[in-house]
């Protein structure tokens, strides 16, 4: 009888270990960022097409209006389309319902809330029951807006600011153990602020203490390269509007694949990430052609006309496939060809 219990305990522990290993570093399932080139920069060397795996914490940080919320919404939409369960935390209460629908997010159908404090984000994760065969997501936009219980309870707040860092440390320390076991993907945005009076070290930093940097398996730094400006004629007058931004995303830290890869993304305010545009530009830049092409055949001289052809013919997947192949050919040039190291 005693032996039988021991065997059962071993089997139970073995099953638990297998479930943990299944999602610890597992790349069989990934969620797209909405950008083929960014997916490749994140994990293209481990899986064809790349993307973000489950079981990790991702921090997206950058200056205001650089595209953090759009990137989070693209990831959230990807989780939704893959039938994963989704929680969207919006501490700043600024997610527009119509805007969210651009990414297949219906606020009335997903678990959406506006937490005030750090524990309100992290505590529910431990008891969240999910289908572990799918990537399930917790999206938090943004960490910088979260307060501490001390700030909420006392009028003078946390004058030293130490409690905030401790709550992030405690929350992430407990949560990051749960993520791989439940196949959860935790993605949070964070601000980039000036280090006022900093003489040494970085001139800018993300708030929240060292825990966020330490526990994140993937840190994506986003910055605006230029504004996207369009000119239109209206009643014989030329009207100019900023319709989006072109941003650069750097894989600032990664335990998923190699760090420091970069990708350019075009974000349109009423559309989201324009993956077709960047894919066409990537092929043009590295094919040596002066026109926009697909599989070596000319589409058009102009970008907008080429985009129209791709969309009309439903060639998005063909375009993506060519970009992945071209990107892999380029990466092959940087592969280290050496004899295995003697240990």
C-alpha positions as CSV (number, residue, x, y, z in Angstrom):
1,X,0.0,0.0,0.0
2,X,2.8,2.3,1.0
3,X,4.7,1.5,-2.2
4,X,1.6,2.1,-4.3
5,X,1.3,5.6,-2.9
6,X,5.0,6.3,-3.6
7,X,4.6,5.1,-7.2
8,X,1.5,7.3,-7.6
9,X,3.3,10.3,-6.2
10,X,6.2,9.7,-8.6
11,X,3.9,9.5,-11.6
12,X,2.1,12.7,-10.5
13,X,5.4,14.6,-10.1
14,X,6.5,13.2,-13.4
15,X,3.4,14.4,-15.2
16,X,3.8,17.8,-13.5
17,X,7.4,18.0,-14.7
18,X,6.4,17.1,-18.2
19,X,3.7,19.8,-18.3
20,X,6.2,22.4,-17.1
21,X,8.8,21.3,-19.6
22,X,6.3,21.4,-22.4
23,X,5.9,25.2,-22.1
24,X,9.4,26.1,-20.8
25,X,11.1,27.2,-24.0
26,X,8.5,25.6,-26.2
27,X,8.3,27.2,-29.7
28,X,5.6,24.9,-31.2
29,X,3.1,27.8,-30.7
30,X,3.8,31.5,-31.1
31,X,1.8,34.7,-31.2
32,X,2.6,37.3,-33.9
33,X,3.3,40.9,-33.1
34,X,1.5,41.9,-36.3
35,X,4.9,42.5,-38.0
36,X,6.7,39.8,-39.9
37,X,10.1,41.4,-39.5
38,X,9.6,41.9,-35.8
39,X,8.5,38.3,-35.4
40,X,11.7,37.2,-37.2
41,X,13.9,39.5,-35.0
42,X,12.4,37.9,-31.9
43,X,12.7,34.2,-32.7
44,X,13.2,33.7,-36.4
45,X,16.3,31.6,-35.8
46,X,14.3,29.1,-33.6
47,X,11.1,28.8,-35.6
48,X,10.2,29.6,-39.2
49,X,8.4,32.9,-39.1
50,X,9.3,33.6,-35.5
51,X,6.9,35.2,-33.0
52,X,6.4,35.3,-29.3
53,X,6.1,32.0,-27.4
54,X,3.9,31.4,-24.3
55,X,5.1,31.1,-20.8
56,X,7.1,34.4,-20.6
57,X,6.9,38.0,-19.5
58,X,7.4,40.6,-22.2
59,X,8.0,44.3,-21.5
60,X,7.4,46.8,-24.3
61,X,8.9,50.2,-23.4
62,X,9.5,53.5,-25.2
63,X,8.5,57.1,-25.3
64,X,5.0,58.4,-25.5
65,X,3.2,58.0,-28.9
66,X,5.8,55.5,-30.2
67,X,3.3,52.7,-30.8
68,X,3.4,50.7,-27.5
69,X,-0.4,50.3,-27.2
70,X,-0.8,49.4,-30.9
71,X,1.8,46.6,-30.4
72,X,0.1,45.3,-27.3
73,X,-3.3,45.3,-29.2
74,X,-1.8,43.4,-32.1
75,X,-0.5,40.8,-29.7
76,X,-3.8,40.6,-27.8
77,X,-5.7,40.2,-31.1
78,X,-3.4,37.4,-32.1
79,X,-4.1,35.6,-28.8
80,X,-7.8,36.1,-29.4
81,X,-7.7,34.7,-33.0
82,X,-5.9,31.6,-31.7
83,X,-8.8,31.1,-29.2
84,X,-6.6,31.7,-26.2
85,X,-8.2,33.3,-23.1
86,X,-7.4,36.9,-22.7
87,X,-7.3,39.5,-19.9
88,X,-6.7,43.1,-20.8
89,X,-5.7,45.5,-18.0
90,X,-6.1,49.2,-18.8
91,X,-5.0,51.2,-15.7
92,X,-5.0,54.5,-17.7
93,X,-8.6,53.7,-19.0
94,X,-7.8,54.9,-22.5
95,X,-8.4,52.0,-24.8
96,X,-11.0,53.1,-27.3
97,X,-13.6,50.5,-28.1
98,X,-13.7,51.3,-31.9
99,X,-9.9,51.3,-31.9
100,X,-9.7,47.9,-30.2
101,X,-12.0,46.4,-32.9
102,X,-9.2,47.1,-35.5
103,X,-7.3,44.2,-33.8
104,X,-10.3,41.8,-33.4
105,X,-10.8,42.9,-29.7
106,X,-14.3,43.3,-28.4
107,X,-14.0,44.8,-25.0
108,X,-17.5,43.5,-24.1
109,X,-16.4,39.9,-24.9
110,X,-13.0,39.8,-23.3
111,X,-12.0,40.1,-19.6
112,X,-11.3,43.8,-19.5
113,X,-10.7,45.8,-16.4
114,X,-9.1,49.1,-15.1
115,X,-6.9,48.2,-12.1
116,X,-5.5,50.8,-9.8
117,X,-2.8,48.9,-8.0
118,X,0.1,46.5,-8.8
119,X,-1.4,43.6,-6.7
120,X,-4.7,43.8,-8.7
121,X,-2.8,42.9,-11.8
122,X,-0.6,40.1,-10.4
123,X,-2.7,38.4,-7.7
124,X,-5.5,36.9,-9.9
125,X,-3.0,35.2,-12.3
126,X,-2.1,32.4,-9.8
127,X,-5.8,31.3,-9.6
128,X,-6.7,31.8,-13.2
129,X,-7.9,28.5,-14.7
130,X,-7.1,28.2,-18.4
131,X,-6.7,25.7,-21.2
132,X,-3.0,25.0,-21.0
133,X,-2.8,23.6,-24.6
134,X,-3.3,27.2,-25.9
135,X,-1.3,30.4,-25.4
136,X,-3.4,32.5,-23.0
137,X,-2.6,36.2,-22.5
138,X,-2.5,38.9,-19.8
139,X,-2.0,42.4,-21.4
140,X,-1.2,45.4,-19.1
141,X,-1.1,48.9,-20.6
142,X,0.7,50.3,-18.8
143,X,2.8,49.4,-15.7
144,X,3.8,53.0,-15.1
145,X,0.1,53.9,-14.3
146,X,-0.2,51.4,-11.5
147,X,-0.1,52.6,-7.9
148,X,0.6,50.8,-4.6
149,X,-1.8,50.0,-1.9
150,X,0.1,52.5,0.3
151,X,-0.4,55.3,-2.3
152,X,-4.2,54.5,-2.5
153,X,-4.7,54.3,1.3
154,X,-2.7,57.2,2.6
155,X,-3.0,60.8,1.6
156,X,0.8,61.5,1.7
157,X,1.4,58.3,-0.4
158,X,4.7,56.6,-0.7
159,X,7.2,59.5,-0.3
160,X,10.3,57.4,-0.7
161,X,8.9,55.4,-3.7
162,X,10.4,52.1,-2.4
163,X,7.1,50.3,-1.9
164,X,6.3,50.4,-5.6
165,X,9.5,48.6,-6.5
166,X,8.9,46.0,-3.8
167,X,5.4,45.3,-5.0
168,X,6.6,44.8,-8.6
169,X,9.4,42.5,-7.3
170,X,7.0,40.5,-5.2
171,X,4.3,40.3,-7.9
172,X,6.7,39.2,-10.7
173,X,8.7,36.8,-8.5
174,X,5.5,34.8,-7.8
175,X,3.9,35.3,-11.3
176,X,6.9,34.3,-13.5
177,X,6.9,30.8,-11.9
178,X,3.2,30.4,-13.0
179,X,3.6,31.6,-16.6
180,X,5.3,28.5,-18.1
181,X,3.1,26.1,-16.1
182,X,-0.1,27.6,-17.5
183,X,1.3,28.6,-20.9
184,X,0.5,32.2,-20.1
185,X,2.0,35.2,-22.0
186,X,2.2,38.3,-19.9
187,X,2.8,41.4,-22.0
188,X,3.1,44.9,-20.5
189,X,3.9,48.3,-21.8
190,X,6.1,50.7,-19.8
191,X,7.2,54.3,-20.3
192,X,10.6,55.6,-21.0
193,X,11.5,58.6,-18.8
194,X,14.4,61.0,-18.5
195,X,16.7,60.3,-15.6
196,X,16.7,63.8,-14.2
197,X,20.2,64.8,-12.8
198,X,21.8,61.6,-14.1
199,X,25.6,62.2,-14.6
200,X,26.6,58.6,-15.1
201,X,24.6,55.7,-16.6
202,X,21.6,55.9,-18.9
203,X,20.0,59.3,-19.6
204,X,16.6,57.5,-19.9
205,X,15.1,54.6,-18.0
206,X,11.8,52.7,-17.6
207,X,10.0,53.1,-14.2
208,X,9.1,50.4,-11.8
209,X,12.4,49.3,-10.4
210,X,14.8,46.5,-11.4
211,X,12.3,43.7,-11.1
212,X,10.6,44.4,-14.4
213,X,14.0,44.3,-16.2
214,X,15.2,41.3,-14.4
215,X,12.1,39.1,-14.7
216,X,11.3,39.9,-18.3
217,X,12.3,37.2,-20.8
218,X,11.9,39.6,-23.7
219,X,12.3,43.4,-23.6
220,X,11.2,45.4,-26.7
221,X,12.4,49.0,-27.0
222,X,10.3,51.1,-29.4
223,X,11.2,54.6,-30.7
224,X,9.7,56.8,-33.5
225,X,11.9,57.2,-36.5
226,X,9.7,59.6,-38.4
227,X,6.0,60.7,-38.7
228,X,4.1,59.4,-41.6
229,X,2.6,62.5,-43.4
230,X,0.1,62.5,-46.2
231,X,-1.1,65.3,-48.4
232,X,-4.5,65.4,-50.0
233,X,-6.3,68.0,-52.1
234,X,-9.6,69.3,-50.8
235,X,-11.5,72.0,-52.8
236,X,-8.3,73.1,-54.6
237,X,-6.4,73.3,-51.4
238,X,-3.6,71.0,-50.2
239,X,-4.2,69.5,-46.8
240,X,-1.5,67.8,-44.7
241,X,-2.1,65.4,-41.9
242,X,0.1,63.1,-39.8
243,X,-1.6,59.7,-40.3
244,X,0.9,57.5,-38.5
245,X,4.5,56.9,-37.4
246,X,7.4,54.7,-38.5
247,X,9.0,53.2,-35.5
248,X,12.1,51.0,-34.9
249,X,11.7,48.1,-32.4
250,X,14.8,46.7,-30.9
251,X,15.0,43.3,-29.1
252,X,16.7,45.0,-26.1
253,X,16.8,41.8,-24.0
254,X,16.0,38.2,-25.0
255,X,16.1,34.7,-23.5
256,X,13.9,33.5,-26.5
257,X,16.6,33.9,-29.1
258,X,19.4,36.4,-29.9
259,X,19.1,40.0,-28.5
260,X,19.7,43.3,-30.3
261,X,17.8,42.4,-33.5
262,X,15.9,45.3,-35.0
263,X,12.8,45.7,-37.1
264,X,11.0,48.7,-38.7
265,X,7.2,48.9,-38.3
266,X,4.8,51.3,-40.0
267,X,1.8,52.2,-37.7
268,X,-1.3,53.9,-39.1
269,X,-3.6,55.4,-36.5
270,X,-6.7,54.1,-38.1
271,X,-5.3,50.7,-39.3
272,X,-2.6,49.4,-36.9
273,X,0.7,47.9,-38.1
274,X,1.0,47.9,-41.9
275,X,2.9,44.7,-42.4
276,X,2.5,44.7,-46.2
277,X,4.2,48.0,-46.5
278,X,7.3,47.0,-44.6
279,X,7.5,43.6,-46.3
280,X,7.4,45.2,-49.7
281,X,10.1,47.7,-48.7
282,X,12.3,44.9,-47.2
283,X,12.2,43.0,-50.5
284,X,13.0,46.1,-52.5
285,X,15.9,47.0,-50.2
286,X,17.5,43.6,-50.4
287,X,16.6,42.5,-54.0
288,X,18.5,45.2,-55.7
289,X,15.4,46.1,-57.8
290,X,14.2,49.7,-58.3
291,X,10.5,48.7,-58.3
292,X,8.4,46.7,-55.9
293,X,8.3,43.0,-56.7
294,X,6.9,39.7,-55.6
295,X,8.8,36.5,-56.4
296,X,10.9,38.5,-58.9
297,X,7.9,39.9,-60.8
298,X,7.2,43.6,-60.9
299,X,4.1,44.8,-59.0
300,X,4.3,48.6,-59.5
301,X,6.6,51.6,-59.2
302,X,4.7,53.1,-56.3
303,X,4.3,51.6,-52.8
304,X,0.5,52.4,-52.6
305,X,-0.2,50.7,-56.0
306,X,1.8,47.7,-55.0
307,X,-0.1,47.4,-51.7
308,X,-3.4,47.6,-53.6
309,X,-2.3,44.7,-55.9
310,X,-1.3,42.5,-53.0
311,X,-4.6,43.1,-51.2
312,X,-6.7,42.7,-54.4
313,X,-5.0,39.4,-55.3
314,X,-4.9,38.2,-51.7
315,X,-1.1,37.6,-51.9
316,X,-0.3,38.6,-48.3
317,X,0.9,35.0,-47.4
318,X,3.0,34.8,-50.6
319,X,4.6,38.1,-49.7
320,X,5.2,37.0,-46.1
321,X,6.8,33.7,-47.3
322,X,9.2,35.6,-49.6
323,X,10.2,37.9,-46.8
324,X,10.9,35.0,-44.4
325,X,13.0,33.2,-47.0
326,X,15.0,36.4,-47.8
327,X,15.5,37.1,-44.1
328,X,16.8,33.6,-43.5
329,X,19.2,33.9,-46.4
330,X,20.6,37.1,-44.9
331,X,20.9,35.5,-41.4
332,X,22.7,32.5,-42.9
333,X,25.6,34.9,-43.8
334,X,26.1,35.7,-40.1
335,X,26.1,32.1,-38.9
336,X,29.2,31.1,-37.0
337,X,30.9,28.3,-38.9
338,X,33.3,26.8,-36.4
339,X,34.2,23.5,-34.9
340,X,32.2,22.7,-31.8
341,X,34.0,24.1,-28.7
342,X,36.0,21.5,-26.7
343,X,34.8,21.3,-23.1
